[in-house]
Amino acid sequence: MERVLHLMAGTAVLTSATLAYLFGPLWLILTGFVGLSLLLDAFAGWCPASLVLYRLGVRTSAECGLHRDSLPS
């Protein structure tokens, strides 16, 4: 899930910066929201996007490790 979060954040920042350049500075609000979400993730360990991804079934790295350890050799 962590990689997906970083991929989503990077895509949203680049997209909103491009839209701000092309259509107006109001698109920078999206960039600010993504930045605040990343700060929240750094300090609290979760962000709004992680809740959505969890409900969509994206596994965390810890869950992937548990699955890998339970596979037969």
Helices and strands as residue ranges (DSSP letters): H 2-23, G 25-27, H 28-44, H 48-55, H 61-70
